[in-house]
Amino acid sequence: MPLSDTASLLFCLVFVLSLGCGHSKDFGSLCSTCKQITDNFDKGFDKTAKKNFGGGNTAWEERKLSKYETSEIRLVEILEGLCDSSNFECNHMVEEYEEHFETWWFKKKTKHPDLHKWFCIETIKVCCPKGTFGPDCNSCVGGSDRPCHGNGGCDGDGTRGGSGKCTCHLGYEGEFCLDCAERYFSEERNDTFSLCKECHSSCTTCTGATNKDCTDCREGWEEDEEEACVDIDECSKDPPPCKDKEYCSNTDGSYSCSVCDSRCSGCKGPGPGNCLACAEGYKDEEGTCTDVDECELSEAVCTEEHQECVNTNGSYKCQCAGGFEEYDGVCVQQAQPEDSEEGPAEDTEDTNTENILEHQDL
């Protein structure tokens, strides 16, 4: 590729990344940036409304330098607050069109008080009036006052880009967003207006809002003798739809399966009070499954020498008693440290006393 063509391509790429190259401009982003700038300009205008030059002979300054209200100093203060330092698109646009701000400030502000309209729409032409789109700001489908007949969004609305194609709101469909989507019915419609409302939750299609207005029942619903769609109770079916150790909960048009409480062996609902039978290690006490304390049974469960029983939920465990430790499956006495030969006699007496107390506590 010739060097001149390479340079042109690189220039175009840089331009695309800033404001775009030809038809590659992202007008949605450009318009959003422009609106942010004009909104911030209005805020800066309000913020500086009560300021003056400050200090010195204000009367002389206003007579010689013109009033602060319309001064270049005030304009510069406002321009400096339009963009965050990290916002490249915003800063680039302000620098690119700084002369336009000066023109508006000194020459156009009185006749064109709406900066957004004058700057973004009429001058640099990155935005369109609301309800219009594209290079020529054509009206959206349904008109600029009610784009997509009020039932959707117009692609490119308010920008110099977009196709004008409607994206319909929930419940509406079709090119003009006048048709009702599935599970919605038309309550009112003419050539320019459509009002769609949601069918009853039991309906696939309908002509009205109740379960008697269904033309078809949804899955999980069935028609009763009055020709209304009613919920099917899947939990009452035989065999039940859930697995062992699960219980069934009926919901509108469906059901759910949940795991039984760990204290149950089969159940009809949540918690230990809905057990069909108690799991091993639990017993029924007035309709609720509670833990069996195996350690309190008349027949000992820990039978090895020097073992003690510890109750757990639904079970128990045998462990070596205090002063013993497990070795090859047998509880053996822990090795005692040899008494120190050094130290005063009174220390030995205190130690012996402590060991006796500990033994008594055991």
N, C-alpha and C positions, 0 to 999 in steps of 0.2 A: 504494500500500500504506500503511495507517495506520502512524503512527509507532510505536505500541505493538507491532505485528506485526514491524516492522523490528528493533526492539530485541530482541524475543524470538528472532528468527532469528539475529541476531548473537551473542546469548548462547549459543544452542545450538551455533553453529559453533565458538566458543571452547571450549565444553565438550567437543565432539567431538575437537578437537585436543589436549586434555589427557587426559581419562579416557574420553571417548566420550559420546554422547548416545543414550539408549535402547538399541536393539538394534544401534547402529552401533559399539559398543565392539569394539576389536581385542583380544580376550581373549588371543590368542597373545602379543602384545606386552606386555600388562599382566601376564600371568603370568610372562613372561621377566624383566620389570623387578622384579617382586615376588621372584622366586627370586634374582636378583642381590643384592637388598637383604638378604634373610635369609642368603644365603651370606656376604656381607660382614659382617653382624652376628656370625655365628659366628666369623669370622676376628678381628674386633675383640674379641670375648669372650675368645678364646684369647690374643690379644696383651696384654690388660690383666690376665690371670689372676694374675700375680705382683707386680702393683703395689700400692701403698698410698697414703695421703694424702701421704706424703713430708714430711720436716722436722718440726720442732716436737715436741710431746708426742704421739706416735702412740697411746699407750695412752689418753690423755685424749680424743683425737679419735675413736677407735673406740668409746669408752664414751659420749661425748656426741653424736657425729654418726652413729653406727652404723658398721658395718664398711664399708670401701671396696668389698669384694666385692659388696655389694648396694646401694651408694650411688647417689644420683642423679648424683654427679660422674662415676662410672664410666659410667653410662648415657649421659650427654651426650658423653663422650669417644668412645664407640662410635658414637653417632648421627652425630657430625661426620665420621666416616670412611666413611660408607656410600656416598656418591656422589661422582663427579668433579664439579667445579663446572660443567662444560659439559653435563652430562647432565640435560636438562630433565625428562624423564619420571621419572627416579629421584628427583631433588630434590622434584618436585611430589608424588610419592606419599609420601615421608617426611614432608613438611610437612602433607599432607592427613590422615595417620593417626598423627601423632606421639603423640596421647593413647593409641592402642592399644598402642604400644610401652611407654609408661609403665605401662599396666594390666598388660601381660604381665610386665614387669620386677618390679613390686612385688607383684602378686597372683596371677598365673597360672603363673609360670615353674616352680615346683616340681611342680605337677600336670600341666602341659603343657610338657615340656622341648623338644619339637620346634617351634621357632618357625615354620618354614615351614608346617607342618600347621596350627598354631593361627591364624597370621596370614593366610596366602595362601589356604588352603583353607576354613577354618571361619569366619573373621571377615569379611574383605573379599570373599571368594568370587570371586577371579579365577582360581584354579587348582582342579584336581581331582586326586584321587589318580591315580597312574600306571595306565594301562590303562582310564581312564574319560574321558568328555567331556561337554560341554554344560551347560546351566543346572542340571540335576539330577545331574550326574556319573554318567551311565549307562555301563554296561560297553560296551567296544568289541566288535565282532564277534569271536567266538572266546573272549570272556571277558577280564577284566582281567589275568589272569596271562599269557595268550598272545594279545595283540591280533592280529586277522587270522590266527589260528592259527599265529603265529610266522613268517609268510611275507610280511609287509607292515607298513605303517605306518597307524595309525588317525588320520584327520583330526580335529584338535583334541585329540589324546591329552594328558591332563594339564591341560587348560584348560577354562574354562566356555564355550568356543565350539566351532566345528567341526560337521561333519555325521556323524562317525563312519565315513565311507566309507573303505574300504581302498585304499591304493595299494600294489600288490604289488611285492615284490622281483623282481630279475632271475630269470627262469625260471618265474615263477608268474603266473597270471591268474585272472580270474573275480571275482565279488562277494565271495567268502570266501577268495580266494587259495589255493584247494585244487587248482585245475587247473594242468596243466603248459603252458607257453607253447610256441610253435613252436620246433623244434630242441632240445626237452627231452623226456625220457621219465620216466614215473612208476616209481620203484623201490619205493615203499611208499605206501599210502593207506588211510585209513578215514574215518569221518565227521568226525573232528576233527584229523586229522594227514595231512600230505602231504609226501613227499620227492621232489623233481624233480631230475634230473641231466642234464647237457648231452650231446647227441648227439655222435658223431664229427664232425669238421669237414667230412667229405664228405657228410653227410646233410642233407636238408631235413626229413624226419621219420624217426623211428626207434622201435625197441622196446628197444634196448639201447645199450651204450656203444661198440661197435666198428664198423668200416666194413662189417662183414657184417650188422649189425643195421639197416641203412638200409631204409626202405620206399620212399624216393625219393632219387636222387642230386642233389646241388646242381649248379648250373651250373659248368662247368669240370671236372666229374668224370663218369665213366662206369662202367657195370657190367662187370666182367670175367667170365671163364668160371666163376669160383667164386662169382658173384653178390655180389661185394664192390665197393664204390664206390672206384675208383682215379683218380688225377689224370690229366687229359689233358695230354700234352706238346705245347702249341701251337707251340713252337719247332721241332718236327720236321716240321711240316706243309709241304707244297709247294703254292703258294709260301709263303715264310715271312711271318709277320704284320707284321714291322717294315719300315720304309722303307730306301732306300739310305743307306749311311753310318750305320746303326744296327745294333746287335746285340740279340739276344733272350735274355732270362733267364727260364727257367721257374720258376713258383712254385706252391704248392699251390692248385689250383683256378683259376689265372690265369697271367699272364706279364707281363713289363715290357720296354720298349724303351729302350735307352740310346744316346747318340751315341758313335760311334767316336772313338778318339784322333785328334788332328789330323794325326798322322804317317801315318795309314792312308788308303787308298782302298778302302773296304770292309773289314769285320772280322768276326770270330767271337766276340769277347770284349773285355774292357777292356785298355788299355795297348798299347804299340807292338809287343809280342810276339805279338799275336793278329791282326795285319793280314793280309788276303787279298792285298793289294798295297800298295806304298808310295806315298804321295802325292807329287806333283811337288815336287822339292827334297829328297827323302829317298831313301835307298838301303837295301837289305837287307844287313845284316851278321850272319851266323849266326842268322837267323830273327828279327831285331829291326830295325825301321826306324829309321835314324839320319840325322842331318842331313848333307847334302852341303855341303862347304866350297867354294863356287864360287870363292872367292878363291885357292885353291890349285891350281885346274885348270891344265893346261899351256897352254891357250889363254886369254888374258886376256879378262875379261868387261867390264872398264872400259877403254875404248879411247880416250876423249877425253884430250887433253893436260892434264897436271897433275891427273888424277883418281887416287883410290886406292879400293880395294875394301874394304868392311866386310861380313863374313859375318853373317847373321841366321838364325833358325830357319826352315828351309825355303826360304830365299831369300838375297838379298844386296842391298847398295845401293852406289852409286857416289857419292862425295863429293869435294869439292875438297881437295887436299892442304894441309898446313900452310903458311901464308903466302899462300894463295890463297882467293878467294871467288867464289861463283857470281854471274854477271851475264848475263842473257839466255841462260841455258843454257850459258854458257862460263865456265871457271875463269880468272879474271884475277888478277894479282898485287895484293895488298892495298896500298893507299897507305901509304907510310912517312912518319911525322911528320918535319918538317924539324928538323935539328939546331939546338939553341939556340945563339945567338951569344954568350950570356953564360955565365959560369961558368969556373972554373979549368981549365987544360989537363989536370990529372990526372983530372978527372971524365970528360972525353972519352975518355981512354985506357981508363978502367975500363969505360965503356959499350961501346966497341969490342970489348974483351976479352969482355964478356958476350955480345954478339951472335955472336961467333965460336963461343963454347962452345955456345950454343943451336943454331947451324947444324950444329955437329959432332954434337950429340945427335940432330938430325933425320937 
